Amino acid sequence: MARVRLVRALVEHAGLSLDAVRRVVDTLDAPPPTRHELLGAAATLAPPTAAADGGGSGRDLVDRLGWRVHADGPQVAALGRAVEARRSAGVPVDEPRLRRYAAAMREVARVDLDLVDGATSPAEAVRTVVVGTTLVDPLLLVLRRLAQEAESADRG
């Protein structure tokens, strides 16, 4: 029953294709041997947050942040595209603001990984990462917008 609920949530709420769901289930059935490999495998099951071609500027940004990530991964390319989209729209993100955003996201990552560290099996860890990646992202977006509203009200 838990597997059916997971599949349904991934299809209905996260928008994953049946092929992507099949890869999730396969990873749950045969998880990678180390925690880090497991996290990498699970993270690649979720679609990147933006178009994933190019990526040179994304690599530069993560290098400046000092983050140890896969330099050619889809999220690095997506970061470059997202920053370029802002720049093209005439609202570039400056380095200090990018660092503040990155610090906030690093804290979110700590919360996520604390949940993964508490998993009692590799399969539970994969489930935590996949569900977190695909279903917590909308939650974070809503919390961000609510926080903006609350901060605006507090500033008067």
C-alpha positions as protocol buffer text, in pm:
chain_id: "A"
residue {
  index: 1
  type: MET
  ca { x: 0 y: 0 z: 0 }
}
residue {
  index: 2
  type: ALA
  ca { x: 286 y: 240 z: 78 }
}
residue {
  index: 3
  type: ARG
  ca { x: 431 y: 182 z: -271 }
}
residue {
  index: 4
  type: VAL
  ca { x: 95 y: 261 z: -434 }
}
residue {
  index: 5
  type: ARG
  ca { x: 66 y: 583 z: -232 }
}
residue {
  index: 6
  type: LEU
  ca { x: 419 y: 681 z: -333 }
}
residue {
  index: 7
  type: VAL
  ca { x: 354 y: 613 z: -703 }
}
residue {
  index: 8
  type: ARG
  ca { x: 29 y: 805 z: -690 }
}
residue {
  index: 9
  type: ALA
  ca { x: 194 y: 1104 z: -519 }
}
residue {
  index: 10
  type: LEU
  ca { x: 482 y: 1107 z: -769 }
}
residue {
  index: 11
  type: VAL
  ca { x: 244 y: 1100 z: -1065 }
}
residue {
  index: 12
  type: GLU
  ca { x: -38 y: 1322 z: -935 }
}
residue {
  index: 13
  type: HIS
  ca { x: 149 y: 1577 z: -724 }
}
residue {
  index: 14
  type: ALA
  ca { x: 505 y: 1578 z: -851 }
}
residue {
  index: 15
  type: GLY
  ca { x: 416 y: 1534 z: -1217 }
}
residue {
  index: 16
  type: LEU
  ca { x: 665 y: 1255 z: -1282 }
}
residue {
  index: 17
  type: SER
  ca { x: 620 y: 1044 z: -1590 }
}
residue {
  index: 18
  type: LEU
  ca { x: 555 y: 672 z: -1555 }
}
residue {
  index: 19
  type: ASP
  ca { x: 909 y: 609 z: -1680 }
}
residue {
  index: 20
  type: ALA
  ca { x: 1050 y: 833 z: -1404 }
}
residue {
  index: 21
  type: VAL
  ca { x: 831 y: 658 z: -1146 }
}
residue {
  index: 22
  type: ARG
  ca { x: 961 y: 322 z: -1270 }
}
residue {
  index: 23
  type: ARG
  ca { x: 1318 y: 445 z: -1214 }
}
residue {
  index: 24
  type: VAL
  ca { x: 1222 y: 554 z: -862 }
}
residue {
  index: 25
  type: VAL
  ca { x: 1077 y: 211 z: -787 }
}
residue {
  index: 26
  type: ASP
  ca { x: 1385 y: 40 z: -936 }
}
residue {
  index: 27
  type: THR
  ca { x: 1610 y: 255 z: -715 }
}
residue {
  index: 28
  type: LEU
  ca { x: 1399 y: 167 z: -412 }
}
residue {
  index: 29
  type: ASP
  ca { x: 1435 y: -202 z: -496 }
}
residue {
  index: 30
  type: ALA
  ca { x: 1813 y: -185 z: -556 }
}
residue {
  index: 31
  type: PRO
  ca { x: 1961 y: 119 z: -380 }
}
residue {
  index: 32
  type: PRO
  ca { x: 2325 y: 222 z: -437 }
}
residue {
  index: 33
  type: PRO
  ca { x: 2579 y: 105 z: -175 }
}
residue {
  index: 34
  type: THR
  ca { x: 2676 y: 436 z: -9 }
}
residue {
  index: 35
  type: ARG
  ca { x: 2463 y: 718 z: 132 }
}
residue {
  index: 36
  type: HIS
  ca { x: 2624 y: 975 z: -100 }
}
residue {
  index: 37
  type: GLU
  ca { x: 2565 y: 760 z: -411 }
}
residue {
  index: 38
  type: LEU
  ca { x: 2213 y: 697 z: -292 }
}
residue {
  index: 39
  type: LEU
  ca { x: 2145 y: 1070 z: -260 }
}
residue {
  index: 40
  type: GLY
  ca { x: 2292 y: 1132 z: -603 }
}
residue {
  index: 41
  type: ALA
  ca { x: 2082 y: 860 z: -762 }
}
residue {
  index: 42
  type: ALA
  ca { x: 1766 y: 979 z: -592 }
}
residue {
  index: 43
  type: ALA
  ca { x: 1829 y: 1343 z: -679 }
}
residue {
  index: 44
  type: THR
  ca { x: 1870 y: 1261 z: -1048 }
}
residue {
  index: 45
  type: LEU
  ca { x: 1530 y: 1094 z: -1049 }
}
residue {
  index: 46
  type: ALA
  ca { x: 1361 y: 1430 z: -1003 }
}
residue {
  index: 47
  type: PRO
  ca { x: 1347 y: 1662 z: -1303 }
}
residue {
  index: 48
  type: PRO
  ca { x: 1582 y: 1963 z: -1299 }
}
residue {
  index: 49
  type: THR
  ca { x: 1422 y: 2293 z: -1206 }
}
residue {
  index: 50
  type: ALA
  ca { x: 1503 y: 2464 z: -1536 }
}
residue {
  index: 51
  type: ALA
  ca { x: 1627 y: 2380 z: -1884 }
}
residue {
  index: 52
  type: ALA
  ca { x: 1950 y: 2185 z: -1846 }
}
residue {
  index: 53
  type: ASP
  ca { x: 2160 y: 2276 z: -2145 }
}
residue {
  index: 54
  type: GLY
  ca { x: 2474 y: 2488 z: -2129 }
}
residue {
  index: 55
  type: GLY
  ca { x: 2571 y: 2539 z: -1768 }
}
residue {
  index: 56
  type: GLY
  ca { x: 2904 y: 2721 z: -1786 }
}
residue {
  index: 57
  type: SER
  ca { x: 2782 y: 3012 z: -1574 }
}
residue {
  index: 58
  type: GLY
  ca { x: 2625 y: 2765 z: -1330 }
}
residue {
  index: 59
  type: ARG
  ca { x: 2962 y: 2595 z: -1285 }
}
residue {
  index: 60
  type: ASP
  ca { x: 3123 y: 2932 z: -1221 }
}
residue {
  index: 61
  type: LEU
  ca { x: 2861 y: 3013 z: -958 }
}
residue {
  index: 62
  type: VAL
  ca { x: 2894 y: 2685 z: -767 }
}
residue {
  index: 63
  type: ASP
  ca { x: 3273 y: 2718 z: -783 }
}
residue {
  index: 64
  type: ARG
  ca { x: 3250 y: 3063 z: -625 }
}
residue {
  index: 65
  type: LEU
  ca { x: 3021 y: 2923 z: -357 }
}
residue {
  index: 66
  type: GLY
  ca { x: 3276 y: 2651 z: -287 }
}
residue {
  index: 67
  type: TRP
  ca { x: 3018 y: 2375 z: -325 }
}
residue {
  index: 68
  type: ARG
  ca { x: 3140 y: 2025 z: -408 }
}
residue {
  index: 69
  type: VAL
  ca { x: 2884 y: 1913 z: -664 }
}
residue {
  index: 70
  type: HIS
  ca { x: 2893 y: 1727 z: -994 }
}
residue {
  index: 71
  type: ALA
  ca { x: 3012 y: 2002 z: -1230 }
}
residue {
  index: 72
  type: ASP
  ca { x: 2819 y: 1868 z: -1529 }
}
residue {
  index: 73
  type: GLY
  ca { x: 2502 y: 1778 z: -1341 }
}
residue {
  index: 74
  type: PRO
  ca { x: 2164 y: 1900 z: -1463 }
}
residue {
  index: 75
  type: GLN
  ca { x: 2110 y: 2124 z: -1160 }
}
residue {
  index: 76
  type: VAL
  ca { x: 2434 y: 2314 z: -1225 }
}
residue {
  index: 77
  type: ALA
  ca { x: 2320 y: 2382 z: -1580 }
}
residue {
  index: 78
  type: ALA
  ca { x: 1973 y: 2474 z: -1451 }
}
residue {
  index: 79
  type: LEU
  ca { x: 2131 y: 2726 z: -1212 }
}
residue {
  index: 80
  type: GLY
  ca { x: 2314 y: 2892 z: -1499 }
}
residue {
  index: 81
  type: ARG
  ca { x: 1996 y: 2909 z: -1704 }
}
residue {
  index: 82
  type: ALA
  ca { x: 1796 y: 3051 z: -1411 }
}
residue {
  index: 83
  type: VAL
  ca { x: 2052 y: 3323 z: -1346 }
}
residue {
  index: 84
  type: GLU
  ca { x: 2068 y: 3401 z: -1717 }
}
residue {
  index: 85
  type: ALA
  ca { x: 1687 y: 3423 z: -1735 }
}
residue {
  index: 86
  type: ARG
  ca { x: 1690 y: 3686 z: -1459 }
}
residue {
  index: 87
  type: ARG
  ca { x: 1966 y: 3874 z: -1635 }
}
residue {
  index: 88
  type: SER
  ca { x: 1775 y: 3863 z: -1966 }
}
residue {
  index: 89
  type: ALA
  ca { x: 1465 y: 3999 z: -1792 }
}
residue {
  index: 90
  type: GLY
  ca { x: 1666 y: 4292 z: -1662 }
}
residue {
  index: 91
  type: VAL
  ca { x: 1672 y: 4178 z: -1298 }
}
residue {
  index: 92
  type: PRO
  ca { x: 2012 y: 4018 z: -1248 }
}
residue {
  index: 93
  type: VAL
  ca { x: 2103 y: 3871 z: -911 }
}
residue {
  index: 94
  type: ASP
  ca { x: 2418 y: 4023 z: -763 }
}
residue {
  index: 95
  type: GLU
  ca { x: 2684 y: 3817 z: -584 }
}
residue {
  index: 96
  type: PRO
  ca { x: 2590 y: 3916 z: -225 }
}
residue {
  index: 97
  type: ARG
  ca { x: 2222 y: 3832 z: -284 }
}
residue {
  index: 98
  type: LEU
  ca { x: 2313 y: 3505 z: -458 }
}
residue {
  index: 99
  type: ARG
  ca { x: 2523 y: 3411 z: -155 }
}
residue {
  index: 100
  type: ARG
  ca { x: 2231 y: 3487 z: 80 }
}
residue {
  index: 101
  type: TYR
  ca { x: 1999 y: 3272 z: -129 }
}
residue {
  index: 102
  type: ALA
  ca { x: 2260 y: 2996 z: -138 }
}
residue {
  index: 103
  type: ALA
  ca { x: 2304 y: 3010 z: 240 }
}
residue {
  index: 104
  type: ALA
  ca { x: 1928 y: 2980 z: 290 }
}
residue {
  index: 105
  type: MET
  ca { x: 1914 y: 2681 z: 54 }
}
residue {
  index: 106
  type: ARG
  ca { x: 2210 y: 2519 z: 227 }
}
residue {
  index: 107
  type: GLU
  ca { x: 2010 y: 2533 z: 551 }
}
residue {
  index: 108
  type: VAL
  ca { x: 1713 y: 2372 z: 373 }
}
residue {
  index: 109
  type: ALA
  ca { x: 1954 y: 2101 z: 252 }
}
residue {
  index: 110
  type: ARG
  ca { x: 2062 y: 2039 z: 612 }
}
residue {
  index: 111
  type: VAL
  ca { x: 1700 y: 1987 z: 715 }
}
residue {
  index: 112
  type: ASP
  ca { x: 1652 y: 1747 z: 421 }
}
residue {
  index: 113
  type: LEU
  ca { x: 1967 y: 1549 z: 499 }
}
residue {
  index: 114
  type: ASP
  ca { x: 1880 y: 1528 z: 868 }
}
residue {
  index: 115
  type: LEU
  ca { x: 1566 y: 1342 z: 756 }
}
residue {
  index: 116
  type: VAL
  ca { x: 1772 y: 1116 z: 530 }
}
residue {
  index: 117
  type: ASP
  ca { x: 2022 y: 1045 z: 809 }
}
residue {
  index: 118
  type: GLY
  ca { x: 1730 y: 932 z: 1023 }
}
residue {
  index: 119
  type: ALA
  ca { x: 1620 y: 674 z: 764 }
}
residue {
  index: 120
  type: THR
  ca { x: 1637 y: 317 z: 887 }
}
residue {
  index: 121
  type: SER
  ca { x: 1712 y: 161 z: 546 }
}
residue {
  index: 122
  type: PRO
  ca { x: 1852 y: 261 z: 206 }
}
residue {
  index: 123
  type: ALA
  ca { x: 1505 y: 226 z: 55 }
}
residue {
  index: 124
  type: GLU
  ca { x: 1360 y: 464 z: 315 }
}
residue {
  index: 125
  type: ALA
  ca { x: 1644 y: 708 z: 244 }
}
residue {
  index: 126
  type: VAL
  ca { x: 1571 y: 698 z: -130 }
}
residue {
  index: 127
  type: ARG
  ca { x: 1201 y: 751 z: -61 }
}
residue {
  index: 128
  type: THR
  ca { x: 1284 y: 1047 z: 165 }
}
residue {
  index: 129
  type: VAL
  ca { x: 1504 y: 1211 z: -97 }
}
residue {
  index: 130
  type: VAL
  ca { x: 1269 y: 1153 z: -389 }
}
residue {
  index: 131
  type: VAL
  ca { x: 960 y: 1264 z: -202 }
}
residue {
  index: 132
  type: GLY
  ca { x: 1151 y: 1556 z: -53 }
}
residue {
  index: 133
  type: THR
  ca { x: 1282 y: 1666 z: -389 }
}
residue {
  index: 134
  type: THR
  ca { x: 957 y: 1635 z: -578 }
}
residue {
  index: 135
  type: LEU
  ca { x: 693 y: 1713 z: -318 }
}
residue {
  index: 136
  type: VAL
  ca { x: 866 y: 1946 z: -74 }
}
residue {
  index: 137
  type: ASP
  ca { x: 970 y: 2191 z: -348 }
}
residue {
  index: 138
  type: PRO
  ca { x: 610 y: 2319 z: -387 }
}
residue {
  index: 139
  type: LEU
  ca { x: 586 y: 2346 z: -7 }
}
residue {
  index: 140
  type: LEU
  ca { x: 905 y: 2556 z: 1 }
}
residue {
  index: 141
  type: LEU
  ca { x: 772 y: 2782 z: -271 }
}
residue {
  index: 142
  type: VAL
  ca { x: 448 y: 2846 z: -80 }
}
residue {
  index: 143
  type: LEU
  ca { x: 639 y: 2905 z: 244 }
}
residue {
  index: 144
  type: ARG
  ca { x: 864 y: 3154 z: 62 }
}
residue {
  index: 145
  type: ARG
  ca { x: 565 y: 3348 z: -65 }
}
residue {
  index: 146
  type: LEU
  ca { x: 398 y: 3347 z: 275 }
}
residue {
  index: 147
  type: ALA
  ca { x: 724 y: 3459 z: 436 }
}
residue {
  index: 148
  type: GLN
  ca { x: 745 y: 3747 z: 187 }
}
residue {
  index: 149
  type: GLU
  ca { x: 393 y: 3853 z: 280 }
}
residue {
  index: 150
  type: ALA
  ca { x: 471 y: 3829 z: 653 }
}
residue {
  index: 151
  type: GLU
  ca { x: 800 y: 4018 z: 615 }
}
residue {
  index: 152
  type: SER
  ca { x: 630 y: 4289 z: 413 }
}
residue {
  index: 153
  type: ALA
  ca { x: 361 y: 4328 z: 679 }
}
residue {
  index: 154
  type: ASP
  ca { x: 625 y: 4344 z: 954 }
}
residue {
  index: 155
  type: ARG
  ca { x: 815 y: 4615 z: 766 }
}
residue {
  index: 156
  type: GLY
  ca { x: 493 y: 4816 z: 743 }
}
